[in-house]
Amino acid sequence: MPGSLLRPSDVAQHLNIPTSTLRRWSYYFADYLPSRTQDAEGGAARTHRRYSDADVRVLVEVKHLLAKGLTY
């Protein structure tokens, strides 16, 4: 779905990586991920990370480059 925001578990499954790896990549490559967060239900102070299609494209490239032997 264009324009939809994906949950971390969905992105990790798409990339075939553990969610812990996705969290690490999200931390290290945050400057390249225009991802957004959404408030938890009820307007609580916690937020939930969501990934856009552009974020997924960046993460696919990250996976590709790491597989070629590049490092963080």
Secondary structure, DSSP 4 states (H G I P E B T S, - for coil): -TT--B-HHHHHHHHT--HHHHHHHHHHTGGG---EEEEPGGG-S-EEEEB-HHHHHHHHHHHHHHHTT---
